[in-house]
Amino acid sequence: MTKPRTIDEYIEGVAGPARELLEQLHALARATVPDASEAIKWGHPAWVHPSGTILFVISGHAKHANFTFTPSTREAFDAELGDLETGKGTVKLPYGGPVPADLLRRMIEYRVREHEDAGVLWM
């Protein structure tokens, strides 16, 4: 399999519930940060601020998708993440479960402000 060059190619390389979730996350990201450019970074879909700083990355795995922000963005929403598993800057979204679209939208918006107002770069 060739390495994806675009987010669409990345998503096309995935099947079933993983593809459905990644398509939803892609649509959410496009709607929330229309001025960000889309790129493949480290083999995964990434959204890049016009300044060149990575805002967030998504990735598909065997049983879940990861939505990766900066640790400071993830930490700002700890109280709202409930039962979702998290990592340093990641939120694990299990396939087949509900997508917390409103929460993710607010996290994306926070990440943009964090970069624009406080100068927080990528990890």
C-alpha positions as CSV (number, residue, x, y, z in Angstrom):
1,M,0.0,0.0,0.0
2,T,1.3,3.4,-0.9
3,K,1.5,6.1,1.7
4,P,-1.4,8.5,1.6
5,R,-0.6,12.0,0.3
6,T,-4.0,13.5,1.3
7,I,-6.5,13.1,4.1
8,D,-9.0,11.7,1.6
9,E,-6.5,9.0,0.6
10,Y,-5.8,8.2,4.2
11,I,-9.5,7.7,4.9
12,E,-10.0,5.7,1.7
13,G,-7.4,3.3,3.0
14,V,-9.6,2.4,6.0
15,A,-12.8,0.4,6.1
16,G,-15.9,-0.1,8.2
17,P,-16.6,1.8,11.4
18,A,-13.1,3.3,11.4
19,R,-13.7,5.0,8.0
20,E,-17.1,6.3,9.2
21,L,-15.6,7.8,12.3
22,L,-12.6,9.3,10.5
23,E,-15.0,10.8,7.9
24,Q,-17.0,12.4,10.7
25,L,-13.8,13.8,12.3
26,H,-12.7,15.1,8.9
27,A,-16.0,16.9,8.4
28,L,-15.9,18.3,11.9
29,A,-12.4,19.6,11.4
30,R,-13.1,21.2,8.1
31,A,-16.2,23.0,9.4
32,T,-14.5,24.2,12.6
33,V,-11.2,25.4,11.1
34,P,-11.8,26.1,7.4
35,D,-8.7,28.3,7.1
36,A,-6.4,25.5,8.2
37,S,-4.6,23.5,5.6
38,E,-4.8,19.8,5.6
39,A,-1.6,17.7,5.4
40,I,-0.3,14.2,6.2
41,K,2.2,14.4,9.1
42,W,3.9,11.3,10.4
43,G,1.6,9.3,8.2
44,H,-1.6,10.8,9.7
45,P,-4.1,13.5,8.9
46,A,-3.1,16.9,10.4
47,W,-4.6,20.4,10.3
48,V,-2.1,23.2,10.1
49,H,-2.7,26.8,11.0
50,P,-1.9,29.4,8.3
51,S,1.2,30.3,10.4
52,G,2.5,26.8,9.8
53,T,1.9,25.4,13.3
54,I,0.1,22.0,13.6
55,L,-3.2,22.4,15.4
56,F,-4.2,18.8,15.8
57,V,-3.8,15.3,14.2
58,I,-6.2,12.4,13.9
59,S,-5.3,8.7,13.4
60,G,-7.1,5.4,13.0
61,H,-6.1,2.4,15.0
62,A,-7.4,-1.2,15.5
63,K,-10.2,-0.4,17.9
64,H,-10.3,3.4,18.1
65,A,-9.3,6.7,16.5
66,N,-7.1,9.2,18.3
67,F,-7.7,12.9,18.2
68,T,-4.4,14.5,19.2
69,F,-4.1,18.0,20.5
70,T,-1.4,19.7,22.6
71,P,-1.3,18.4,26.2
72,S,-2.4,21.8,27.4
73,T,-5.6,21.7,25.2
74,R,-6.4,18.1,26.4
75,E,-5.8,19.1,30.0
76,A,-8.2,22.1,29.7
77,F,-11.0,19.7,29.0
78,D,-10.2,16.9,31.5
79,A,-13.3,17.5,33.5
80,E,-15.5,17.1,30.4
81,L,-13.8,14.0,28.9
82,G,-15.6,11.7,31.3
83,D,-15.0,8.0,30.5
84,L,-13.0,8.7,27.3
85,E,-9.5,7.3,27.5
86,T,-6.8,10.0,27.2
87,G,-3.0,10.2,26.8
88,K,-0.5,13.0,26.8
89,G,-2.4,15.1,24.3
90,T,-4.8,12.4,22.9
91,V,-8.4,11.5,23.2
92,K,-9.3,7.9,22.2
93,L,-12.6,7.6,20.4
94,P,-13.9,4.0,20.2
95,Y,-15.4,2.8,17.0
96,G,-19.1,2.4,17.0
97,G,-19.6,4.9,19.9
98,P,-21.1,8.3,19.8
99,V,-18.8,11.1,18.6
100,P,-18.6,14.0,21.1
101,A,-18.8,16.5,18.3
102,D,-19.6,19.5,20.5
103,L,-16.8,18.8,22.9
104,L,-14.3,18.2,20.0
105,R,-15.4,21.4,18.3
106,R,-14.8,23.3,21.5
107,M,-11.4,21.7,21.9
108,I,-10.4,22.6,18.3
109,E,-11.5,26.2,18.9
110,Y,-9.5,26.3,22.2
111,R,-6.5,24.9,20.4
112,V,-6.7,27.7,17.7
113,R,-7.0,30.4,20.4
114,E,-4.2,28.8,22.4
115,H,-1.9,29.1,19.4
116,E,-3.1,32.6,18.2
117,D,-3.4,34.3,21.6
118,A,-0.7,32.5,23.7
119,G,1.7,31.4,21.0
120,V,1.5,27.7,21.9
121,L,3.2,25.7,19.2
122,W,3.0,22.0,18.5
123,M,4.5,19.6,21.0
